[in-house]
Amino acid sequence: MASTSWRKHPNSPCITAFAAFIYGKRFTVSACLTHPFHQPVTSFHRRRRRKTICGTPLLLVKSFTLIYLQELPFIIHSHFFPLRSSSRRRAAAVCRCAATKPKRTTKITRRANRDYPYKLFFTRFPSSQQVSEEQKHRAAAAEVAAAEVAAAEVAAMVVHGSSGTTSLSRGETLTLLTVAGASLAVLANTFHGDGEPLVASLALSLAAFALCYAMIRWLGPTFVAAGFRGRDLLKPRRPELPECMGAVCAAVYLLTVIVFIPFPFYKDIVAATSGGGNRDVVLKAEHVNEGRFLHRFPHSKLASYLGAIISLQTIALLGIGDDLFDIRWRHKWWIPGLASIPILVVYFVDFDVTSIVIPVQLQPFLGELFDVGPLYYVYMACIAMFCPQSINMLAGINGIEVSQCVVVALLLAFNDVLYLATPYPHPATDSHLFSLYFLLPWIGVSAALLCHNWYPARVFVGDTYCYFSGMVFAVVGILGHFSKTLGLLLVPQFFNFAYSTPQIFGLIPCPRHRMPRFNARTGLLEPSITPWSADRQPHPIIALGLRLLAQFRLLKIVIDDEGRFVETSNFTLLNLWLVWRGPLREDRLATEITLLQLGLGLFGLFARHRLALLVFKEDNWSTVQH
């Protein structure tokens, strides 16, 4: 086996990390290094004795690390796929050339129609004596942060494999088959009883998770080939990932809820057929004119179910259209309003209650109930338009869209369980069962997508997921008759919308992407900015508002010596959180925002169920105010 000897250059630290090539394979070794001057990799110096680094078809990886400064982090990221022998020889020649000339910067880039992906940098940087103590401390902190980012990426690659992998591992296959088999067994068992729709919904949700997880993995290259792809701008190398995977979730979800239709009506269907036990009783002469058993079937429930499916199918099509044609904000805002028409019609026919309960403090002036008439339908249409857009606005980092939706869905399901767990039948039992039937499958497909979209993401969700998820919440909130509870669970989304209004309505320039900014030197996210020039300054009133927000630490601004604005942070909750907390890793930011969503949601449920007596005469457990 051939070998290569290296020694440290006398004027700079030396870290050697080079590629070893195998027959018919390529093995990429990339080093991400941090220095007090934040320059990338180091210099090589080689002995005069010439030897090849590609001598055998077997795997040959040999890296010597000579560290001049303490705690210099590096990443070894490997990926296997075919490489021609000519490419191996070319890479070996360039590595030898760079090693014999340590003062020269050599860069190998990918060529067109070549399977030669190597990008190696050889750069010298000054000795540590030229670095001040303060710079050393800053560099040490940056190195630790970069090492954490590197460790997270490597761990994700080890667990999940490369982003280009489309096949399931053996462990994933066995797990998904086990989940799917158990779900089918539970479904088959439910038909021996009364249908047990809640158990069937839970089983179908697990099956939807397994199917969605596999389809996301399998369809990734297909979406890329069709043009549904995007670059992850918050990663050092900006990898290209499949986009619009929310369409896969929407398709699996719609298939699940359609398959579920017979289960909640199983008793009525069986009772209307032979073997139901009362067919002869029903089909007496006096009932013939009424039609066969139609008077017993709950058509209103079926209408609500089908109307919800129509609205969700409509929003899925409109979301895919947005991903295809990139509709403008002023146009896409009305898209969910069109999709909400079926559920509003069902609400009008089935329920048609437009009165609201007045708080106790205002009842002497307005009465106990106040009928708002058609304005109530405007209110519900606004809910249907706000929910999808609010999810779409609180986005931009890996996992944040899916994680917030999973949290909201779990909290809504928990709210439904609170109503179903009462010792006596609650009047709203059917409404909350309807909500669970739609939420459980959505939790299943969203959990599958979260496994692929969490940091470091291997797929993007696209606008389809944001629209579809928001419409799921709007459907269960409107047809489940708990829109106020839904509003309490969307407090972060309400705040993000209100905080973003200066840029949404054009008072302040709004860039296309307001996501946080990635600092390649530290591997952390920082607040993204809106730059200002000398000839383009905000209106004096707006400038005063910006200064007030900065005083309360609600905005980060930079002002020059003449008092002119140089830059301001963008108006999003993610950027505001970074203003408060300082630079954070992408997964840490997503985790903290998700925990914020969970904490505020739990407090909202507590207020809805325990603090309701402060403003109403009766809470959700029919506890009367004394």
N, C-alpha and C positions, 0 to 999 in steps of 0.2 A: 504494500500500500504506500503510495507516495505521500510525502509530507512536506510542509513548508515551515520554515523557522522565521520568527519575527523578533525584533528587539525594539525597545522603546526609543523613540526619538528624543534626543537630549533636551529639546526646548519645549516640548509640549507633551501632554498626556497622550497615550496611545491606547485605543481600544480596537481590537481586530474582530471583525465579524464578517465572514465572507461565505459565499454560497458554495455548497458541495453539490455536485450534479450526479444524478444516477441515470442509468440507461433507460430511455423512454420516459423519464420523469424530470420534473424540475422542483427544486427545493429552495424557497426564497427565505433568506435570513435578512431581516431589516433591523437596524439599530436606531433607536430614537434616543438621542443623548441630549443632555442639558448641561450648560456651562454657565458660569457667572456672566459671561458676555452673550449667552443665549445663542451661540453658534452651534450648528449641528456637528456631525460626527468629526472624527479626529484625523490624524495623519498616520501614515504607515511608513515604516522603514524596513527594508528587507536586506538580508545578507546577499552577498554577490553570488553565492551558489544557487544556480537556477534549478528549480524543480517544478513539476507540473502539479496543479491542484485537482486535476481530474484524471486519475489513473485507472480506475476500475469502474465497472458497472454497478458496484454495490454502493450503498449509502455512505458518503464520506463527509462528515461535518466536524470541523475542528476549529474552535474559536478560542483564542487566547486573549484574556482581558488583563491589561496592565493599567491600573488606576493610579493617577497622580493626585487627583482630588478625592475626597471621601464621598461615598454614597452617590457616585455617578450611576443613574439608572439606565437600563437598556431593556429593550424588548426583543425577543426572538419570536417572530411570527412566521409560521411555516404553512405552506400551501402546495399541494401536489397536483400537477397535471402535465401533459406531454411536453417534451422539449427536444428539438432536433439536436443531433450531435454537432452540427455546425454552430449552433447557438452556444453549446457548451464550450466549444473551443474558443469562440469569440469572447465569451464572458471571462474565461480563464486568461486570455491574452490581455484584456483590458484591466483585469485585476493586477496582473503582473506589471503592466505599464504604470498603473497608479501607485503600486507599492514601491517601485524604484524611483518615483518622483514625488516625494511627500509634499513639496511646496506647491504643487500644481493641483488645481481643483478639477476633478474629473467627474463627469456626469453621464450616466448611461440611461437613456430614456427608451420608452417603448417605440418601436417602429411599426409602420403600417403593415398589416398582414404578416406580422412576425409573432411567434409565441415566445418573445424575449422580454420579460417584464421588468428586468432588474433596473433599479434606480439607486446607484451607490454614490455617496458623496464623500470626498476626502478633503478635509479642510484643516488648516492649522489655526490655532488660536493662542493667545499670549500665555506666558507662564503665570502661575498663581501669585508670584510676588507683585505683579502689576495690578492686582485686584484688591480693592479696599475691603475692610472688614464688613462694612455695611452691604457692599455688593455680594460678599460671600454669604451673608445671612439671607439676603433676598434670593440668591441662587439656590441655597439649601432648601428654602421653602418651595421654590419652583420645582426643584428636583423631586421632592417628596410628592408634590401634587402630580407631576408627570408620571412618577412611578406608580401612583394609585390608578391613574388612568390606564397606564400600560397593563397593570395587573388585572384590572377589570376586563379589558379587551381580550387579553390572553385567556383568562378564565372562561369568558363567554365563547371564545373560539374552541376551547377544549371541550366545553360542555355541549355546545350546539353545532360545532363544526363551522366550516366556512360559509360565508353568505351566499356563495354560488352553489352550495350543496342542495340538491333537489330530492334526494332519496332519504327515507326515514331510516334511522339506525335500528338495530335489532331490538334494543330496549324500548325505543319509542313505538315500534310496531307492535310488540307484545303488549305494551300498556294500552295503546289505543284499541287493539283487538279485544282485550279484556274488558275495557270500559264499554265498548259497543256490544259485546256479547251479553254482559250483565244487563245493559239497558233493554236489549231485545227480550231477554228472559223476563224482566219485570213487566214489560208491555204485554207479553203473551199471558202472563199471570193475571193481569188486570181484567181480562175478558171473562175470567171464571167468576168474578164477582159482579159488582154493579158498575164496572168501568173505572172507578177510582180515578177521576180525571187529574187530581193533584199529583198523585203518584206517577201517573202516566206522563204528565208534563215534566216532572223531575227526571224521569228516565229518558224522555226524548231530548231533554237539555244536555244530558251526558252524551248521548249519541251525537247530538249536534256539535258538541265540543270535539269529539274524536274526528268527525267528518271534516269540520272546518280546519282543524289543525293539519290534517293530512293534505287537504286541498290547497291551503296556503303554501305549503312546502312544494307541492307538485306544480302548481300553476305559476310560480314565480318567473321562470324563464319565458313562459308563454306571454305573460304580461309585458315583460321587457321587450320581447320581439314585436309585440303589437304597439310599442311606443309608450306604454304606461311605465315610465321609469323616471327617477329623479335622483339628484345627488344630495348626499347628507352633508350640508354645509357646515355642520358643527363637529366635523371630524378632521384630523390632520390631512388625510389623503382624499377626502371627499368621495367616498365610494358611491358607485351607482347602484341603486336598489330598486326593486319592483315597487310600483306605486298603485294606488287605487285598490288595495286589498280589502277595503271595506265593502266592495262589490261582492267579493266572495262570501263575506259574513252575511250580507243582506240576502244573497241567494240561498244560503244554507238555512238562515233564519226563516225566510218565507216558506221554504219547503217544509220546515219543521212545524210551523203553525198551521199549515194546510193539512199535513198528515194528522195533526192533533184534532181536527174538527170533529170527528165522530166521538171522541172520548167524553167531552162535557155533555153531549146529547145522547149518550149510550142508553140510558134508561128509557128515554122517550122513543128512540128508534126501536129498541127491543120490544117495548110495550105495544108498538104499532104493528108488529109483524107476528107471524105464527110462532107460538111458543112463548109469547109474552104473558099469557095467563088470563087476559081480559079482552081478547079480540072479539069474541062472540058477544060479550056484553056491550062493547062499544058499537058494533055494527047492527044494532037493532033498528027497526023501521023508522023510529022517530029521529034517529041520528043520520040516516042516509043522506038527507038533503043537505046536511052540514058538511058533507065530505068525509072521507075516511080519516078519522082521528085528528083532523087538522086543528080542532079546537083545543087539543091537549098539548100540542107542540109549542115550545117557547120561541115563537118567531122573533120576538123583540131581542132576545139574547143572541140568536143567530144573526140578526141584522147588525147588531153592534159588532159582533165578531168579524163579519164579512166587510163591514164598512171600515173597520180598522185595517184589515188586510189591504183593501183598495188604497187607502191613504198611504200605507207603507210602500206598496208597489209604486205608487206615483212618485213619492219622494226618492225612491231608489233610482228610477229612471232620470229624474231631474238632477240628482247628484252625479250620476255617471255623465250626464251632459255637461255639468260644470267641470268635471275632471277633463273632459275632452276639449271643450271650447273655452275654458277659463272665463266664465261669465263675470262681468263687473259687479262690484259690491252693490251699487244702486239698483241693479237688476236682480241679483240673486236674493236680495232681501225678501222679495215677494214670492219666491218659489215655494216655500213651505205653506204660504197662505192658500195657494191653489190646491196643494195636497190635502189640506185640512177640510175641504168642502165635504167629502163623504162623511166624516165623523160629525161635522156640524149638522148635516141633514139628519143623521141617525139620532143625534141628541134632540133635535127639534121634534122628531116623530115619536121618539120613545119616552123622553123625559120632559123637555120643554119647561124647565123651572128656571126662571130668570130673576128670582128674588134672592137677596143676600141678607144674612143675619147681621143686625146692627150691634156693635158693642154696647155693653150695659151703660157706659157713661154717656152715650149719645141717644139712647132709647127715649128719654123724655122729649127729645126734639124731633126725631125721625121715626119713632116707633120701633117695634121689635123686628119687623121685616121691611125691606125696601125693594120695590120692584124696579129694576133698571131697564127692563124691556129689551129692545134690540141691542142696546149697548152691551148686554151680557155676551152676545154672540161676537161682537167686536172684541171684547175682552178675551174670549176663548181663541179667536183667530190670532190675536197678538201673542198669546201663549204658544200657539202652534208655530208662529214665525220666530219667536224669540228663542225657544229651546234649541232648534238646530243651529241658529247663528251663534248662540252663546258658546256651544261646544266648539264650533269652528274658530271662534275668536281666541279662546284660551288654548292655543296650540303652538307648535313650533319646535318642540324638543321631543326626543324619543320617549314614547310611552305616555305622554301627558294626556292626549285625547282619550285613549282607551282606559287609562287608570281612573280618570275622573268619572267616566261613564260607568265603569264597574262599581265604583263607590256609590254613586247616585242610585244605580239599579239595586244594589244590595240594601241600601237604606230604605228604598221604596218597598222592597220585598219584606224587610223587617217591619215596616209600618203595616203592611197587609197582615202579617202574622199576628201582630198585636190585636188587630180586630178579630181575627179568627180564633184567637186563644181565649176569648171571653167565656165565662162559664155558662152563658146563655146565648142563644142565637142573636147576633147583632143585626140590626136592619140593613146594614151595608155589607153583609157577608157576600152576597152575589157580586157586588161591585169589586170587592177586593180579591175574590177568586178570579174574576176576569183579569184583574191587574196581574196577578201571579202567573196566569197562563201566558201572558205576553212577556213578562219580565224574566222568567226562568230560562227560556231558550236564548234570550238576548245575553244573559249573564254567561251562558255556556259558550256561545260563539265569540263573545268579547274576551273571555279568558283565553281562548285559543289564539286570538289575534294578539293579545298582550304578550304571550310567550314569544312571539316573533317580533314584536314592535318595541319591547323594552330594551333599554340601553345594554349593549350597542345594537341598534335596530338592524334587522335583516330585511324588513319590508316597511313601506309607508302605508298609512291607512287611507289617505286621500279624502277629498271632500264628501264622497259618498258615505263614508262611515259617520262623519260628523252630522250630516243631514239626517241620516237614517236613525242614528241613536237619539238625537233630539226629538225626532218625530215619535219614536217609541215612548219617550217620556210624556210627550204631549198627548198621545192617544190614551195612555193609562190615566193621566191626570184629568182629562176631560170626561172620558166615558166612565172612569172610576169615581168621578165626583169628588176629587180631593186636590183641586188645583192650588189651593192655599198651602197645603202641605208640600206640594211640589215646589212652590216658590221658596219655602223655607230651606229646602235642600239645595237650592241653586244660588245661595247667597254669594259665593265666590264669582259665579258667572255674572250675576247682577252687578257686583262691584267692578269686575273687569270691563263690562260694557260701559258703565257710567264713567269709569276712569279713562276709557278710550275715546269718549265723545269728542274731545278737542281735535283729535286727528281724524276721526270718522267723518265729522262734519266740516272738515277743511279749515278749521281755525289755525291749525299748525300743520306743516307739510307732513304727509303720511307716506312713508316708503312702502314699496310692495311687500317686503318682508320685514316684520318688526320683531322677529325672534331675537333672543340674546346673541351677543357676539362671542365668537370663539377666539380665545387667545392661544395661539399655537405654541407660544413659549412656555406657558404654564399648564396648558391642557385644561383650563377652567373657562367657565362662561362668565361674561361680563355684560352689563346693560348695553344694549345697542343704542345708537345715538341718531339724532337728526341734526345734520350740520347746518350752521347759519353762516352767511357771508356778510361782508360789510355793506353790500347794496341790497341785501334781503334780510331785514330784521323784523321781528314781530311787532304788531300794533302796540302802542303804549299801554293800552288796557290789558291786552294779552300778556305783554311783558311783565306787567305788575302781577298778574295772576301766576305766571311762571315763578316769579321771585317768591311769592307767598307759598307756593307749593314746595319750593326748595327749602324755605325756612322750616316747614313742618316735616321735612325729610320725605316728602311724597314725590320728589323729582330730583334728578341730578343735573345740574347746569354748570357750564364753564363760561366765564365772562372774562374778556380781555381787560387790559389796563384802562381802556377808554370806556368801559361799561357796556360794551356791545356783546351780544350773545355769540358764542363760538359754537357750542353744541348743547343739546338737551337730550336726555334719555327718552326713549319712546314710551308711550303711554299704554303699557300692558302690565298685567299683574306679575308676569314672570320678570320683567325688567325692574318693576318696583321691589319685588322680593330680593333681587340681586343688589339693589340700592341699599336695602336694609341689612342684608346679610353679608354683602361682599361677594367676591368671586366664588363660585361653587362648581363642582363637577356636575355634568349633565344629569347623571342618575341621581345625585344627591338633591338637585333642584327639583326633579320630578317627584322624588319621594316626599320632600317637604311640602310641596303643593298638594300632593295626594293626601297627606296627613292633615293638612289644613282643611281640605274638602271634607274629610271624615269627621274631624272635630266639630266643625261648624254644622255639619249635617246632624250629628248626634244631639247637639244642643238645640237644633231646630225641632227635632222630634220630641225632645224633652219639653220644649216650650209648647208644642202643639198638644201634647197629651197631659202635661202636668200644670202648665201655667195658663191654660185656657180659661180657668175660672176667674182670672184677673180681668178679663174683658168680656166673657160670655157667661150666661147663666148656667150652662151645662157643658161638660167636657165630653171627650169621646167615649168615656165609660159611663155616661149618664149620671155622673156625680153632680148633684144640684148645688148651686151656690147658696150659702146661707146668709 
